[in-house]
């Protein structure tokens, strides 16, 4: 029997898929859903649109005669509904990853949701088709943002034992992965209640031979503490940090039930920018309550932030959240205009950042070949660079000193 894993959503799901694969012993894992007998769908449920994408894929697999098993965040939010409608053969909750080999052999439909208190014990030692490696360091979130369903499908924050993380990192480094990306639901809460912190963990990871660069997933402004500040000058820490703001109007942050504070965030961003960091953030446009006055305040504040990267998106109501019960005040057209405004500001900031740093060499991990002797990678500031080379430089570290600054990326010939 052949099994195909389909992954939706975030880096944590990418990690979880590899973890699921490590428990498969009696089945052949394939990279083409067309030839698979069973499809394991590792789902995302962060928005209603994410649910629709998962549902459409499941329906297409069912129509082609495949047996679908649902896992991931959508197993909690939509598993019961999809199971009762016979859209899926089985539901496998995240705490039951180790049972997957047994579940794949079931002849009768099953519903094994499990609980939200688990901590994964297995580790990932290899990533197929990835140049860098992901390490999940924690699960769950203790925040209660009004628009977010993730705490209800991932549970409260709990951390993976540091010794397990360090062991995993050493194995990955010995297997040739020199860049690692730390991921989780809310990684800045790592160590809460365990007398440790994210900063202390990263400091120990940086001591491992073979690890050249450590990249972090999204963290909250309030989670940059003294222990994190102690590692900011370390050469192995990527010179890019993604710090979630979600908005720059204090009134809107209150509506969203966010913990961060707009002007205090600005001080933090300016401090990090003065240290040479490229800075990214998340921003939700057109959340309920985003009046013209609030938007005007947000843009006025936003311009002051030294942002070089942004993941901005238009609010999409998520069933089961407080925000979904609020009325939307912004038309789709105005929402698109507001989104474009933020993207244009950050795009210009990014170009200026690259121009101001043009005298600095770029440390690039080449991730893929684009054909015609063009390769693509990312530098220490998380900026894309395209490199023309007659030599195959895939998966190599390249030090670039001469390059051209283009609109959306840098370009070099070697």
C-alpha positions as a printed NumPy array, in Angstrom:
array([[  0.   ,   0.   ,   0.   ],
       [  1.243,   3.467,  -0.933],
       [  0.772,   6.562,   1.25 ],
       [  0.987,  10.217,   0.248],
       [  1.248,  13.078,   2.75 ],
       [ -0.385,  16.374,   1.8  ],
       [  0.631,  19.304,   3.998],
       [ -1.321,  22.545,   4.327],
       [ -0.327,  25.605,   6.309],
       [  2.653,  26.578,   8.396],
       [  6.211,  25.41 ,   9.115],
       [  4.959,  23.573,  12.177],
       [  2.83 ,  21.421,   9.907],
       [  5.854,  20.762,   7.674],
       [  7.648,  19.507,  10.762],
       [  4.672,  17.445,  11.914],
       [  4.409,  15.762,   8.515],
       [  8.033,  14.648,   8.729],
       [  7.365,  13.393,  12.246],
       [  4.36 ,  11.403,  11.02 ],
       [  6.475,   9.874,   8.273],
       [  9.024,   8.7  ,  10.857],
       [  6.355,   6.467,  12.425],
       [  5.403,   4.787,   9.136],
       [  7.043,   1.346,   8.968],
       [  4.821,  -0.953,   6.92 ],
       [  3.781,   1.26 ,   4.023],
       [  5.507,   2.886,   1.074],
       [  5.594,   6.693,   1.231],
       [  5.271,   8.241,  -2.247],
       [  5.613,  11.798,  -3.583],
       [  2.674,  11.674,  -5.999],
       [ -0.928,  11.546,  -4.825],
       [ -1.98 ,  10.034,  -8.159],
       [ -0.296,   6.729,  -7.352],
       [ -1.185,   6.621,  -3.641],
       [ -3.806,   4.367,  -2.092],
       [ -4.09 ,   6.433,   1.098],
       [ -3.81 ,  10.208,   1.5  ],
       [ -2.844,  11.644,   4.881],
       [ -3.982,  15.272,   4.96 ],
       [ -2.112,  17.418,   7.489],
       [ -4.574,  20.292,   7.617],
       [ -4.583,  24.007,   8.413],
       [ -7.636,  25.692,   9.918],
       [ -6.385,  29.229,  10.577],
       [ -9.076,  30.757,   8.314],
       [-12.354,  29.694,   6.737],
       [-10.483,  29.773,   3.436],
       [ -7.935,  27.293,   4.782],
       [-10.79 ,  24.96 ,   5.722],
       [-12.209,  25.263,   2.202],
       [ -8.867,  24.405,   0.635],
       [ -8.55 ,  21.285,   2.78 ],
       [-12.138,  20.248,   2.076],
       [-11.749,  20.72 ,  -1.695],
       [ -8.596,  18.616,  -1.729],
       [-10.225,  15.857,   0.317],
       [-13.217,  15.809,  -2.029],
       [-10.98 ,  15.548,  -5.093],
       [ -9.08 ,  12.639,  -3.536],
       [-12.287,  10.873,  -2.541],
       [-13.685,  11.321,  -6.054],
       [-10.57 ,   9.669,  -7.456],
       [-11.042,   6.659,  -5.19 ],
       [ -8.447,   7.486,  -2.528],
       [ -8.855,   6.815,   1.185],
       [ -8.289,  10.082,   3.102],
       [ -7.117,  10.405,   6.707],
       [ -7.312,  13.831,   8.343],
       [ -4.795,  15.125,  10.864],
       [ -3.474,  18.551,  11.861],
       [ -5.399,  21.53 ,  13.222],
       [ -8.432,  20.841,  11.038],
       [ -8.877,  17.462,  12.729],
       [-10.039,  19.353,  15.827],
       [-12.168,  22.018,  14.141],
       [-13.622,  20.071,  11.191],
       [-12.828,  16.418,  11.847],
       [-16.204,  15.512,  13.331],
       [-18.128,  17.164,  10.497],
       [-16.023,  15.581,   7.737],
       [-16.059,  12.175,   9.421],
       [-19.832,  12.109,   9.869],
       [-20.332,  13.057,   6.206],
       [-17.96 ,  10.225,   5.178],
       [-15.713,  12.701,   3.364],
       [-12.769,  11.107,   5.194],
       [-11.991,   7.555,   6.285],
       [-10.384,   8.502,   9.555],
       [ -9.396,  11.287,  11.957],
       [ -5.995,  11.137,  13.637],
       [ -5.402,  13.8  ,  16.282],
       [ -1.958,  15.317,  16.745],
       [ -1.394,  13.468,  20.024],
       [ -1.799,  10.144,  18.183],
       [  1.007,  10.546,  15.631],
       [  2.73 ,   7.399,  16.877],
       [ -0.376,   5.354,  15.989],
       [ -0.321,   6.216,  12.302],
       [  1.161,   2.909,  11.125],
       [ -1.632,   1.054,  12.934],
       [ -4.321,   3.449,  11.648],
       [ -3.198,   3.097,   8.04 ],
       [ -4.079,  -0.566,   8.262],
       [ -7.593,  -0.075,   9.627],
       [-10.366,  -1.711,   7.603],
       [-13.091,   0.246,   9.418],
       [-13.418,   4.049,   9.7  ],
       [-11.847,   5.472,  12.848],
       [-11.967,   8.652,  14.915],
       [ -8.902,   9.004,  17.178],
       [ -8.8  ,  12.69 ,  18.107],
       [ -6.744,  12.335,  21.278],
       [ -6.03 ,  15.385,  23.453],
       [ -4.298,  18.771,  23.384],
       [ -1.854,  18.128,  26.22 ],
       [  0.684,  16.051,  24.32 ],
       [  4.385,  16.644,  23.773],
       [  5.965,  14.863,  20.804],
       [  8.702,  12.43 ,  21.805],
       [ 10.077,  11.416,  18.416],
       [ 12.485,  13.593,  16.454],
       [ 13.044,  14.422,  12.794],
       [ 16.431,  13.556,  11.327],
       [ 15.95 ,  14.426,   7.655],
       [ 13.901,  16.671,   5.363],
       [ 13.15 ,  15.567,   1.847],
       [ 13.417,  18.389,  -0.701],
       [ 14.482,  20.962,   1.91 ],
       [ 17.867,  22.679,   2.189],
       [ 17.241,  23.864,   5.731],
       [ 15.773,  21.948,   8.652],
       [ 12.854,  22.807,  10.908],
       [ 12.782,  22.026,  14.609],
       [  9.559,  22.343,  16.573],
       [ 10.306,  23.59 ,  20.068],
       [  6.829,  24.011,  21.548],
       [  3.108,  23.509,  21.029],
       [  0.093,  25.684,  21.758],
       [ -0.538,  29.283,  22.741],
       [ -1.697,  31.03 ,  25.912],
       [ -2.766,  34.2  ,  24.106],
       [ -6.442,  34.895,  23.406],
       [ -6.448,  37.135,  20.336],
       [-10.042,  37.727,  19.277],
       [ -9.508,  36.639,  15.644],
       [ -7.542,  33.436,  16.274],
       [ -8.767,  29.856,  16.645],
       [ -5.348,  28.244,  17.014],
       [ -5.271,  27.976,  20.852],
       [ -8.49 ,  25.954,  20.708],
       [ -7.035,  23.465,  18.217],
       [ -3.419,  23.344,  19.46 ],
       [ -4.011,  23.774,  23.19 ],
       [ -2.147,  25.85 ,  25.752],
       [  1.583,  26.475,  25.463],
       [  3.912,  23.655,  26.483],
       [  7.593,  23.256,  25.669],
       [  9.57 ,  20.324,  24.332],
       [ 12.436,  19.272,  26.585],
       [ 15.638,  21.129,  25.717],
       [ 17.717,  17.946,  25.703],
       [ 15.465,  16.471,  22.998],
       [ 15.752,  19.649,  20.924],
       [ 19.543,  19.727,  21.226],
       [ 19.773,  16.03 ,  20.318],
       [ 17.61 ,  16.636,  17.256],
       [ 19.708,  19.636,  16.199],
       [ 22.942,  17.636,  16.529],
       [ 21.539,  14.831,  14.364],
       [ 20.315,  17.278,  11.732],
       [ 23.699,  19.054,  11.727],
       [ 25.499,  15.723,  11.304],
       [ 23.163,  14.987,   8.37 ],
       [ 24.299,  18.136,   6.595],
       [ 21.727,  20.714,   7.658],
       [ 23.644,  23.854,   8.56 ],
       [ 20.642,  26.187,   8.81 ],
       [ 17.863,  25.398,  11.248],
       [ 14.532,  27.154,  11.656],
       [ 12.831,  27.057,  15.04 ],
       [  9.091,  26.695,  14.79 ],
       [  6.031,  26.153,  16.954],
       [  2.678,  27.741,  17.689],
       [  4.151,  30.559,  19.797],
       [  7.891,  30.002,  20.083],
       [  8.531,  33.08 ,  22.204],
       [  6.74 ,  31.364,  25.089],
       [  9.329,  28.566,  25.065],
       [ 10.383,  27.499,  28.55 ],
       [  7.451,  29.071,  30.372],
       [  7.15 ,  27.303,  33.723],
       [ 10.361,  25.33 ,  33.112],
       [ 12.871,  27.915,  34.342],
       [ 14.277,  28.551,  30.875],
       [ 13.635,  30.843,  27.901],
       [ 13.843,  30.985,  24.127],
       [ 17.032,  33.032,  24.416],
       [ 18.735,  30.408,  26.585],
       [ 17.674,  27.612,  24.216],
       [ 18.967,  29.422,  21.13 ],
       [ 22.255,  30.185,  22.901],
       [ 22.801,  26.447,  23.441],
       [ 21.792,  25.582,  19.881],
       [ 24.358,  28.069,  18.617],
       [ 27.133,  26.042,  20.27 ],
       [ 26.467,  22.95 ,  18.125],
       [ 29.149,  22.184,  15.553],
       [ 27.898,  22.364,  11.996],
       [ 25.11 ,  24.879,  12.583],
       [ 25.911,  28.024,  10.653],
       [ 22.65 ,  29.911,  10.927],
       [ 19.621,  29.821,  13.215],
       [ 16.386,  31.357,  12.036],
       [ 13.331,  31.932,  14.198],
       [  9.656,  31.801,  13.434],
       [  7.37 ,  34.593,  14.583],
       [  7.768,  35.972,  18.105],
       [  5.799,  38.545,  20.091],
       [  7.262,  41.941,  21.08 ],
       [  6.817,  41.169,  24.783],
       [  8.869,  37.98 ,  24.414],
       [ 12.159,  39.715,  23.639],
       [ 13.601,  39.578,  27.15 ],
       [ 17.093,  40.009,  28.595],
       [ 18.127,  36.439,  27.74 ],
       [ 17.128,  37.042,  24.115],
       [ 18.988,  40.34 ,  23.972],
       [ 22.135,  38.479,  25.04 ],
       [ 22.221,  36.527,  21.751],
       [ 21.497,  39.417,  19.38 ],
       [ 25.158,  39.858,  18.441],
       [ 25.909,  36.178,  17.881],
       [ 27.147,  35.473,  14.319],
       [ 24.934,  32.416,  13.885],
       [ 21.677,  34.295,  14.567],
       [ 19.99 ,  35.393,  11.359],
       [ 20.024,  39.174,  11.041],
       [ 16.29 ,  39.153,  10.491],
       [ 13.575,  38.907,  13.115],
       [  9.863,  38.461,  12.507],
       [  7.983,  40.164,  15.332],
       [  4.191,  40.   ,  15.21 ],
       [  2.441,  43.362,  15.532],
       [ -0.902,  42.621,  13.801],
       [ -1.717,  46.356,  13.899],
       [ -0.205,  49.741,  14.768],
       [ -3.296,  51.449,  16.197],
       [ -3.551,  51.008,  19.95 ],
       [ -7.335,  51.144,  19.749],
       [ -7.35 ,  48.31 ,  17.221],
       [ -4.91 ,  46.245,  19.283],
       [ -7.37 ,  46.524,  22.174],
       [-10.249,  45.38 ,  19.948],
       [ -8.112,  42.427,  18.829],
       [ -7.313,  41.593,  22.467],
       [ -3.615,  41.798,  21.701],
       [ -0.986,  42.053,  24.439],
       [  1.419,  44.331,  22.587],
       [  1.33 ,  48.126,  22.761],
       [  1.869,  50.207,  19.615],
       [  4.294,  52.877,  20.828],
       [  6.249,  50.502,  23.057],
       [  6.618,  48.242,  20.014],
       [  8.057,  51.157,  18.052],
       [ 10.845,  51.661,  20.604],
       [ 11.732,  47.958,  20.343],
       [ 11.812,  47.981,  16.533],
       [ 13.992,  51.072,  16.43 ],
       [ 16.394,  49.501,  18.918],
       [ 16.718,  46.328,  16.828],
       [ 17.025,  48.283,  13.591],
       [ 19.916,  50.29 ,  15.065],
       [ 21.663,  46.943,  15.619],
       [ 21.421,  46.147,  11.908],
       [ 18.466,  43.761,  11.901],
       [ 16.021,  43.459,   9.052],
       [ 12.56 ,  43.343,  10.604],
       [  9.35 ,  41.687,   9.513],
       [  5.856,  41.556,  10.934],
       [  2.29 ,  40.336,  10.511],
       [ -0.52 ,  42.815,   9.944],
       [ -4.267,  42.234,   9.687],
       [ -6.041,  44.781,   7.505],
       [ -9.784,  45.551,   7.764],
       [-10.446,  43.755,  11.04 ],
       [-13.902,  44.681,  12.394],
       [-13.74 ,  48.128,  13.971],
       [-11.046,  49.484,  11.645],
       [-12.625,  52.897,  11.099],
       [-11.107,  55.681,   8.998],
       [ -9.819,  57.27 ,  12.213],
       [ -8.186,  54.05 ,  13.4  ],
       [ -6.692,  53.393,   9.966],
       [ -5.287,  56.916,   9.8  ],
       [ -3.641,  56.45 ,  13.204],
       [ -2.316,  53.05 ,  12.155],
       [ -0.668,  54.358,   8.974],
       [  0.807,  57.342,  10.817],
       [  2.416,  54.939,  13.287],
       [  3.259,  52.289,  10.693],
       [  5.452,  54.666,   8.685],
       [  7.651,  55.125,  11.752],
       [  8.438,  51.411,  12.036],
       [ 11.694,  50.357,  10.288],
       [ 10.033,  47.352,   8.638],
       [ 11.73 ,  45.531,   5.773],
       [  9.41 ,  42.525,   5.421],
       [  5.691,  42.081,   5.919],
       [  3.082,  39.359,   5.928],
       [ -0.052,  41.486,   5.618],
       [ -3.453,  40.086,   4.799],
       [ -7.093,  41.128,   4.766],
       [ -9.175,  39.999,   7.722],
       [-11.1  ,  36.807,   7.104],
       [-13.648,  35.827,   9.764],
       [-12.894,  32.51 ,  11.424],
       [-15.933,  30.684,  12.726],
       [-15.679,  30.093,  16.462],
       [-13.761,  33.284,  17.241],
       [-14.93 ,  36.522,  18.859],
       [-13.986,  38.588,  15.809],
       [-16.252,  36.513,  13.584],
       [-19.277,  37.839,  15.497],
       [-18.302,  41.479,  14.858],
       [-19.562,  43.416,  11.863],
       [-17.031,  44.19 ,   9.114],
       [-16.787,  47.948,   8.565],
       [-14.495,  48.04 ,   5.527],
       [-15.493,  47.263,   1.955],
       [-13.41 ,  44.703,   0.006],
       [-12.11 ,  47.434,  -2.322],
       [-10.948,  49.683,   0.511],
       [ -9.426,  46.677,   2.284],
       [ -7.342,  45.917,  -0.833],
       [ -6.227,  49.548,  -1.036],
       [ -5.173,  49.54 ,   2.603],
       [ -3.283,  46.291,   2.146],
       [ -1.454,  47.708,  -0.885],
       [ -0.545,  50.841,   1.065],
       [  1.291,  48.808,   3.703],
       [  2.959,  46.554,   1.143],
       [  4.238,  49.54 ,  -0.851],
       [  5.68 ,  51.198,   2.26 ],
       [  7.566,  48.054,   3.256],
       [  8.71 ,  47.365,  -0.307],
       [ 10.377,  50.774,  -0.446],
       [ 11.85 ,  50.232,   3.03 ],
       [ 13.316,  46.945,   1.884],
       [ 15.009,  48.475,  -1.141],
       [ 16.473,  51.249,   1.009],
       [ 17.684,  48.673,   3.532],
       [ 19.464,  46.694,   0.816],
       [ 20.965,  49.873,  -0.64 ],
       [ 22.231,  50.981,   2.767],
       [ 23.83 ,  47.56 ,   3.315],
       [ 25.289,  47.203,  -0.186],
       [ 28.828,  47.398,   1.184],
       [ 28.285,  44.337,   3.372],
       [ 28.967,  40.804,   2.08 ],
       [ 25.949,  38.529,   1.862],
       [ 26.042,  35.058,   3.37 ],
       [ 23.739,  33.042,   1.137],
       [ 22.44 ,  29.512,   1.461],
       [ 21.521,  28.492,  -2.084],
       [ 18.222,  26.644,  -1.927],
       [ 17.275,  25.769,  -5.469],
       [ 18.054,  25.894,  -9.165],
       [ 15.71 ,  27.953, -11.325],
       [ 17.16 ,  26.7  , -14.632],
       [ 19.335,  28.509, -17.191],
       [ 22.242,  28.628, -14.721],
       [ 20.177,  30.707, -12.265],
       [ 20.093,  29.747,  -8.587],
       [ 18.054,  31.197,  -5.754],
       [ 18.848,  31.609,  -2.096],
       [ 18.39 ,  33.796,   0.949],
       [ 20.918,  35.983,   2.719],
       [ 21.348,  36.684,   6.434],
       [ 18.727,  39.436,   6.237],
       [ 16.149,  37.049,   4.745],
       [ 16.322,  38.794,   1.402],
       [ 16.117,  36.776,  -1.775],
       [ 19.071,  36.715,  -4.14 ],
       [ 19.332,  35.207,  -7.61 ],
       [ 22.777,  34.016,  -8.634],
       [ 23.974,  33.213, -12.144],
       [ 26.584,  30.469, -12.122],
       [ 27.796,  27.908, -14.646],
       [ 28.695,  25.688, -11.697],
       [ 26.034,  23.782,  -9.732],
       [ 25.875,  25.639,  -6.421],
       [ 22.637,  24.145,  -5.029],
       [ 22.705,  23.696,  -1.231],
       [ 26.027,  25.518,  -0.949],
       [ 26.924,  28.5  ,   1.202],
       [ 28.145,  31.369,  -0.974],
       [ 29.707,  34.627,   0.172],
       [ 28.579,  37.379,  -2.202],
       [ 30.413,  40.711,  -2.262],
       [ 29.384,  42.129,  -5.641],
       [ 25.709,  42.216,  -6.543],
       [ 23.013,  44.379,  -8.092],
       [ 19.984,  45.573,  -6.156],
       [ 16.789,  44.853,  -8.06 ],
       [ 13.204,  45.754,  -7.176],
       [ 12.319,  42.503,  -5.385],
       [ 15.677,  40.75 ,  -4.943],
       [ 19.428,  41.065,  -5.314],
       [ 21.287,  39.636,  -8.319],
       [ 24.844,  38.385,  -8.635],
       [ 27.06 ,  36.566, -11.126],
       [ 29.85 ,  34.308,  -9.963]])
